[in-house]
């Protein structure tokens, strides 16, 4: 049996290598025929591994665009008035309310690789990028208390500079479209990228990843209770989903919390204990510079924070705290937001264990999200596979 399983893994690996080589030929042959060169940088790191936490960055970017100033914080006002103190202990009954069970968890991920620089005979050119991205949904079986894979979706996208002949672009696109599985192609102008094609490709790939997450969410049947997305509810399509929440392990700090007493910064959450939650807030966007998608999205959610574990001292002050987003378009949507926040928070605390210690950020991980990550990793290109793409491109361009 072990030999049979090993043979299957070997056959899959061989098939993937063959697909990578075909991908390299689909790009390299048309460029070579046109006299266009590629300066390869196969030893560069995956882009996402060279940057700080993307969720925190995205939070700050979204807030900056909503208020019209990247330097300003956004104000948040509580929409429940129950608290005697700053936090509320989450009521945690032995039997959770089945109507608030989180039965599906969705995680998306992306690995973007800078392959090299395309250089035309005239000396123009720009980056060649490859992005491997996907999303997975896992289902929690509350009878057996097991987390099971449910839905998988992945895509590969090639981004390259627009400064090559249209006929060559058409050949490359057709070649990649006809591969099995197809590889998507997008050509980026310097104007679109504002002179930073690598950054633009990364942003486009991240947006594409969120679209895949939405596709996975929409493919879940109606016999569900609640969907939990790893991260914030940023896209309109997620906000419009019924019974969907975002669970963010990390979050931006450009928020000023209003309510009783003096305004507070994000640091006030440090006093929260395990099993407690903050009040439920809504953003108050005053005098934005203009209407924007970011402003519209933020105005349609309510959010709160829950400490699911007590972290070690080196992970204080905010370790173990997750931020919960929920669609809240009008006050009548949830007539008792306190009850909703309590029951969802209790479900999160129930499903948070077992801990994934000692993996990074373990205090803030909800266990099904980690299972989704584990299921997702084999779908994405590894470092070795990105390297194979560069080596194969070099062979096509210069050695044949």
DAWOPE-V196143 format. One record per residue. N is the residue number from 0. RES is the residue in one letter. PSI is psi in radians with two decimals (* if undefined). OMEGA is omega in radians with two decimals (999 if undefined). Layout:
N,RES,PSI,OMEGA
N,RES,PSI,OMEGA
This chain:
0,X,-0.76,3.12
1,X,-0.70,3.13
2,X,-0.68,3.13
3,X,-0.80,3.12
4,X,-0.71,3.11
5,X,-0.66,3.12
6,X,-0.65,3.11
7,X,-0.79,3.13
8,X,-0.70,3.12
9,X,-0.74,3.14
10,X,-0.70,3.12
11,X,-0.73,3.13
12,X,-0.73,3.12
13,X,-0.73,3.12
14,X,-0.68,-3.13
15,X,-0.70,3.10
16,X,-0.75,3.11
17,X,-0.69,3.11
18,X,-0.68,3.12
19,X,-0.74,3.13
20,X,-0.68,3.10
21,X,-0.65,3.09
22,X,-0.76,3.12
23,X,-0.72,3.11
24,X,-0.64,-3.13
25,X,-0.53,3.12
26,X,-0.81,-2.97
27,X,-0.76,-3.08
28,X,-0.82,3.12
29,X,-0.66,3.12
30,X,-0.77,-3.13
31,X,-0.70,-3.13
32,X,-0.54,-3.12
33,X,-0.01,-3.12
34,X,0.37,-3.14
35,X,2.38,-3.10
36,X,2.81,2.98
37,X,2.12,3.01
38,X,1.94,-2.99
39,X,2.50,3.07
40,X,1.10,-3.04
41,X,-0.33,-3.10
42,X,0.10,3.12
43,X,2.63,-3.11
44,X,2.73,2.97
45,X,2.35,-3.00
46,X,-0.74,-3.08
47,X,-0.38,-3.13
48,X,-0.15,-3.10
49,X,0.00,-3.03
50,X,2.75,3.05
51,X,3.13,-3.07
52,X,2.13,-3.03
53,X,-0.61,3.13
54,X,-0.72,3.13
55,X,-0.73,3.11
56,X,-0.81,-3.13
57,X,-0.67,3.08
58,X,-0.87,-3.09
59,X,-0.64,3.09
60,X,-0.79,-3.13
61,X,-0.76,3.13
62,X,-0.77,3.13
63,X,-0.74,3.13
64,X,-0.60,-3.12
65,X,-0.73,-3.09
66,X,-0.13,3.08
67,X,0.29,-3.11
68,X,2.03,-3.12
69,X,-0.26,-3.10
70,X,-0.26,-3.06
71,X,2.58,2.97
72,X,2.84,3.10
73,X,2.52,-3.13
74,X,2.53,3.11
75,X,2.34,-3.08
76,X,2.34,3.12
77,X,2.54,3.13
78,X,0.25,2.98
79,X,2.58,-3.00
80,X,0.76,-3.04
81,X,-0.34,-2.84
82,X,2.31,2.95
83,X,-0.63,3.08
84,X,-2.74,-3.08
85,X,-0.46,-3.04
86,X,2.90,-3.12
87,X,2.27,3.02
88,X,2.22,-3.09
89,X,2.11,3.05
90,X,2.20,-2.97
91,X,1.41,-3.11
92,X,2.83,3.11
93,X,-0.69,3.12
94,X,2.01,-3.13
95,X,2.66,3.07
96,X,2.03,-3.06
97,X,-0.40,3.13
98,X,-0.26,-3.13
99,X,0.34,3.07
100,X,2.38,3.05
101,X,1.76,-3.04
102,X,-0.23,3.05
103,X,2.38,3.08
104,X,2.34,-3.10
105,X,2.31,3.08
106,X,2.36,3.04
107,X,2.67,3.13
108,X,2.86,-3.06
109,X,2.48,3.01
110,X,1.96,-3.09
111,X,2.23,-3.05
112,X,2.26,3.01
113,X,1.88,-3.08
114,X,-0.71,-3.12
115,X,-2.94,-3.11
116,X,2.24,3.00
117,X,2.29,-3.12
118,X,2.08,3.12
119,X,2.86,3.11
120,X,-0.45,3.14
121,X,-0.07,3.13
122,X,-0.05,3.09
123,X,2.95,3.10
124,X,-2.86,-3.12
125,X,-2.98,-2.97
126,X,2.58,2.92
127,X,2.08,-3.07
128,X,2.60,2.99
129,X,2.35,-3.13
130,X,2.15,3.04
131,X,2.13,-3.02
132,X,2.76,-3.13
133,X,3.11,3.11
134,X,2.62,-3.11
135,X,2.47,2.96
136,X,2.32,3.02
137,X,2.65,-3.10
138,X,2.38,3.08
139,X,2.08,3.05
140,X,1.84,-3.05
141,X,-0.23,3.06
142,X,-0.83,-3.14
143,X,-0.16,-3.06
144,X,0.81,3.07
145,X,2.64,3.10
146,X,2.15,-3.01
147,X,2.41,3.06
148,X,2.47,-3.09
149,X,-0.89,-3.04
150,X,2.39,3.11
151,X,2.49,2.99
152,X,2.32,3.12
153,X,2.74,3.11
154,X,2.75,3.05
155,X,2.30,-3.09
156,X,2.39,3.03
157,X,2.24,3.08
158,X,2.32,3.10
159,X,2.86,-3.08
160,X,2.61,-3.11
161,X,-0.16,-3.00
162,X,0.85,3.03
163,X,2.76,-3.07
164,X,2.54,-3.12
165,X,-0.66,-3.13
166,X,-0.65,3.11
167,X,-0.70,3.09
168,X,-0.73,-3.14
169,X,-0.73,-3.14
170,X,-0.80,-3.14
171,X,-0.80,-3.12
172,X,-0.78,-3.14
173,X,-0.71,3.12
174,X,-0.84,-3.09
175,X,-0.59,3.09
176,X,-0.55,-3.04
177,X,0.01,3.06
178,X,2.84,3.08
179,X,1.90,-0.04
180,X,2.78,-3.14
181,X,2.63,3.05
182,X,2.22,3.14
183,X,2.64,-3.13
184,X,2.41,3.05
185,X,2.28,3.13
186,X,2.28,-3.01
187,X,2.26,3.07
188,X,2.76,3.08
189,X,-0.58,3.14
190,X,-0.75,3.09
191,X,-0.69,-3.06
192,X,-0.12,-3.08
193,X,0.81,3.07
194,X,0.27,3.10
195,X,1.39,-3.05
196,X,-0.60,3.12
197,X,-0.76,3.12
198,X,-0.68,3.14
199,X,-0.74,3.12
200,X,-0.73,3.11
201,X,-0.73,3.12
202,X,-0.73,3.12
203,X,-0.70,3.13
204,X,-0.68,3.13
205,X,-0.69,3.08
206,X,-0.69,3.10
207,X,-0.68,3.11
208,X,-0.75,3.12
209,X,-0.60,3.09
210,X,-0.66,3.09
211,X,-0.72,3.08
212,X,-0.74,-3.14
213,X,-0.72,3.09
214,X,-0.75,3.13
215,X,-0.76,-3.14
216,X,-0.74,-3.10
217,X,-0.37,-3.13
218,X,-0.14,3.07
219,X,2.40,-3.10
220,X,3.04,-3.10
221,X,-0.12,-3.14
222,X,0.82,-3.12
223,X,2.93,3.05
224,X,-1.34,-3.11
225,X,2.50,3.01
226,X,2.36,3.05
227,X,2.18,3.13
228,X,2.38,3.08
229,X,1.90,-3.12
230,X,-3.05,-3.10
231,X,2.75,3.01
232,X,1.57,-3.06
233,X,-0.57,-3.01
234,X,2.53,3.13
235,X,-0.66,-3.09
236,X,-0.60,3.07
237,X,-0.71,3.14
238,X,-0.58,-3.12
239,X,-0.22,3.11
240,X,2.41,3.05
241,X,2.46,3.08
242,X,1.02,3.07
243,X,2.44,3.07
244,X,2.78,2.96
245,X,2.42,3.07
246,X,1.86,-3.06
247,X,2.15,3.10
248,X,-0.44,3.09
249,X,2.73,-3.00
250,X,2.74,-3.13
251,X,2.81,-3.10
252,X,0.13,-3.09
253,X,1.04,-3.13
254,X,2.38,3.01
255,X,2.07,-3.07
256,X,2.13,3.11
257,X,3.09,-3.11
258,X,-2.52,3.12
259,X,2.43,3.10
260,X,-2.83,-3.10
261,X,2.64,3.04
262,X,2.58,-3.08
263,X,2.65,3.00
264,X,3.09,-3.10
265,X,-0.39,-3.09
266,X,-0.29,-3.13
267,X,-0.36,3.14
268,X,-0.27,-3.10
269,X,-0.45,-3.10
270,X,-0.09,-3.13
271,X,2.38,3.13
272,X,2.84,3.06
273,X,2.34,3.13
274,X,0.07,3.08
275,X,2.76,3.05
276,X,2.80,3.07
277,X,3.02,2.92
278,X,2.84,3.02
279,X,2.27,-3.08
280,X,2.81,2.86
281,X,2.59,3.11
282,X,2.48,3.06
283,X,1.84,-3.06
284,X,1.84,-3.09
285,X,2.30,3.03
286,X,0.94,3.06
287,X,2.73,-3.11
288,X,-0.55,-3.14
289,X,2.88,3.07
290,X,2.52,3.14
291,X,2.79,3.08
292,X,-0.65,-3.12
293,X,-0.78,3.11
294,X,-0.79,-3.11
295,X,-0.71,-3.13
296,X,-0.80,-3.09
297,X,-0.57,-3.12
298,X,-0.22,-3.07
299,X,0.18,3.12
300,X,2.72,2.89
301,X,2.74,-3.08
302,X,2.75,3.04
303,X,3.04,-3.08
304,X,2.50,3.10
305,X,2.37,3.01
306,X,1.96,-3.08
307,X,-0.33,3.07
308,X,2.69,3.00
309,X,2.06,-3.05
310,X,2.87,3.00
311,X,2.84,-3.05
312,X,-0.63,-3.08
313,X,-0.23,3.12
314,X,0.09,3.02
315,X,2.73,0.21
316,X,-0.28,-2.97
317,X,0.05,3.11
318,X,2.48,3.14
319,X,-0.04,3.13
320,X,2.34,3.04
321,X,2.64,3.10
322,X,2.29,-3.11
323,X,2.18,3.04
324,X,2.50,3.06
325,X,2.52,3.09
326,X,2.32,-3.10
327,X,1.39,-3.00
328,X,-0.48,3.06
329,X,2.76,-3.01
330,X,-0.40,-3.12
331,X,-0.15,-3.08
332,X,-0.78,3.03
333,X,1.78,-3.05
334,X,-0.38,3.10
335,X,1.42,-3.07
336,X,-0.47,3.11
337,X,-0.78,3.12
338,X,-0.76,3.13
339,X,-0.85,-3.12
340,X,-0.70,3.12
341,X,-0.83,-3.05
342,X,-0.65,3.07
343,X,-0.72,3.12
344,X,-0.69,3.10
345,X,-0.68,3.10
346,X,-0.69,3.11
347,X,-0.78,3.11
348,X,-0.64,-3.13
349,X,-0.66,-3.03
350,X,-0.01,-3.10
351,X,-0.62,-3.12
352,X,2.73,0.10
353,X,2.73,3.10
354,X,2.62,3.09
355,X,0.36,3.05
356,X,2.38,0.17
357,X,0.50,-3.13
358,X,2.71,-3.13
359,X,2.50,3.11
360,X,0.43,-3.05
361,X,-0.57,-3.11
362,X,-0.43,-3.04
363,X,0.13,-3.10
364,X,2.27,2.92
365,X,2.24,-2.93
366,X,-0.81,-3.12
367,X,-0.51,3.09
368,X,-0.70,3.10
369,X,-0.67,3.08
370,X,-0.74,3.11
371,X,-0.73,3.10
372,X,-0.76,-3.13
373,X,-0.67,3.11
374,X,-0.52,-3.06
375,X,-0.59,-3.02
376,X,-0.77,-3.13
377,X,-0.33,3.14
378,X,-0.38,-3.04
379,X,2.69,3.10
380,X,2.39,3.03
381,X,2.99,3.06
382,X,-0.73,-3.12
383,X,-0.63,-3.13
384,X,-0.66,3.02
385,X,-0.71,3.11
386,X,-0.69,3.10
387,X,-0.69,3.11
388,X,-0.76,3.11
389,X,-0.75,3.14
390,X,-0.74,-3.14
391,X,-0.67,3.07
392,X,-0.73,3.12
393,X,-0.73,3.13
394,X,-0.74,3.13
395,X,-0.74,-3.02
396,X,-0.58,-2.92
397,X,-0.28,-3.00
398,X,-0.29,-3.09
399,X,*,999
